[in-house]
Amino acid sequence: MRIIHTSDWHLGQYFFTKSRAAEHAEFLRWLTEKVTEHQVDAIIVAGDVFDTTSPPSYARELYNQFIVGLQPTGCQLVVLGGNHDSVAMLNESRELLTYLNTQVIASVAQQPEQQLIVLNNAQGEPGALVCAIPFIRARDVLSSQAGQSGSEKQQALLEAISQHYQQIYQLAKEKQQQYARHLPIIVTGHLTTVGASTSDSVREIYIGTLDAFPAQAFPPADYIALGHIHRPQKVAKSDYIRYSGSPIPLSFDESGQEKSVAMVDFSSQAEPQITLLTVPQFQPMQLIKGDIEQIKSALEGFRDRQQQKTVWLDIEVDSRLYLNDLQRQIQQMAEQLPVEVILLRRSKALTQQAIQRQEKETLSELTVNEVFERRLVQDDDDNQSTRQQHQRVRQLFHSLVEEMEQQTEQPVDGGAV
């Protein structure tokens, strides 16, 4: 029995000013090709198929096209709901998709048996059992009780989630006894485990007051296929508890990662064999840090480079110049290069220094741009969505300043407020 474990597609993601539709389409074509090339029996998507609970129509179309395109391969598809996915939306087509060899588990089922799936191998015989556990919401497994302390609520939630895993796993063990030969048991999950390494694009999920699930609380399955964390990684140093990671970089700090899906081979004679299939980089992205001279040097490095696609850049500048001045300089440098500056920001160290100096300054000593930047810093939480909002607000603000300068014929940023 051979499966591919993947997760966190985030179809429909809007990355600052850019759509990811082309990258996602290329990934799904690549994935279908790998299914044929390696004769894969089943794909498990461990949550976050979509980026939002109301994905754009093209994202739904990509999802449906992938399922239809998978049919000639005979590969089964198991789709789990994640914290970004809409339960109602995934359930809309659930029954219809069963006729297309696809099982959708959008949320915890009222009947636990519905979360146990039998996967068939290429010969049409049972080849594995899947404990299909999606993102678990507190209300799915726990009833609130008055008078509980925070630690008591956390402990109760941990026990409820552990019990749910054990319940579905026990059903799988009982089902396993019905077959003459041993069927491996695969457990899924969409959550944060203790020690998992996150990235900027991972929006932290807190199930009630539980922020991380201990790896030792998982049942002793043959393989545990996890989603939610975008960096591909093992959990608790075990080859068999694993995050597949997202197939494309969803933030600039992921741009240097090698993205992959996990291909897992099960045999009754041996432990599962895991092969990571490297996903090609469909859209080049790069993070550049340094002072203005280092930035210039890094940009010059693109001049003679053969680029088939424009490189998206996140530039973190170590400079005390106003960001709008830096933006003009850097945009001029980048104009003739195969790059596009998606995000421009001041380094965190300088931002912290600016905050410290702020206590010693009065408003009359600051320019319009300095006041504006100080205000943005107060709302900076190092989250990607916040950065997107700040970048858009910054563009609108500078456009407004330029318009006022043209009307008054005087530099609005030239004097103190």
Secondary structure as GFF3:
##gff-version 3
##sequence-region A 1 417
A	DSSP	beta_strand	2	6	.	.	.	ID=ss1
A	DSSP	beta_strand	14	15	.	.	.	ID=ss2
A	DSSP	beta_strand	18	19	.	.	.	ID=ss3
A	DSSP	alpha_helix	21	38	.	.	.	ID=ss4
A	DSSP	beta_strand	42	46	.	.	.	ID=ss5
A	DSSP	alpha_helix	57	70	.	.	.	ID=ss6
A	DSSP	three_ten_helix	71	73	.	.	.	ID=ss7
A	DSSP	beta_strand	76	80	.	.	.	ID=ss8
A	DSSP	alpha_helix	87	92	.	.	.	ID=ss9
A	DSSP	alpha_helix	94	97	.	.	.	ID=ss10
A	DSSP	three_ten_helix	98	100	.	.	.	ID=ss11
A	DSSP	beta_strand	102	105	.	.	.	ID=ss12
A	DSSP	three_ten_helix	112	115	.	.	.	ID=ss13
A	DSSP	beta_strand	116	120	.	.	.	ID=ss14
A	DSSP	beta_strand	126	131	.	.	.	ID=ss15
A	DSSP	alpha_helix	138	141	.	.	.	ID=ss16
A	DSSP	alpha_helix	150	176	.	.	.	ID=ss17
A	DSSP	beta_strand	185	190	.	.	.	ID=ss18
A	DSSP	three_ten_helix	215	217	.	.	.	ID=ss19
A	DSSP	beta_strand	223	227	.	.	.	ID=ss20
A	DSSP	beta_strand	233	235	.	.	.	ID=ss21
A	DSSP	beta_strand	238	243	.	.	.	ID=ss22
A	DSSP	three_ten_helix	252	254	.	.	.	ID=ss23
A	DSSP	beta_strand	260	267	.	.	.	ID=ss24
A	DSSP	beta_strand	270	278	.	.	.	ID=ss25
A	DSSP	beta_strand	285	290	.	.	.	ID=ss26
A	DSSP	alpha_helix	292	300	.	.	.	ID=ss27
A	DSSP	beta_strand	311	317	.	.	.	ID=ss28
A	DSSP	alpha_helix	323	334	.	.	.	ID=ss29
A	DSSP	beta_strand	339	346	.	.	.	ID=ss30
A	DSSP	alpha_helix	348	358	.	.	.	ID=ss31
A	DSSP	three_ten_helix	363	365	.	.	.	ID=ss32
A	DSSP	alpha_helix	368	378	.	.	.	ID=ss33
A	DSSP	alpha_helix	384	408	.	.	.	ID=ss34
###
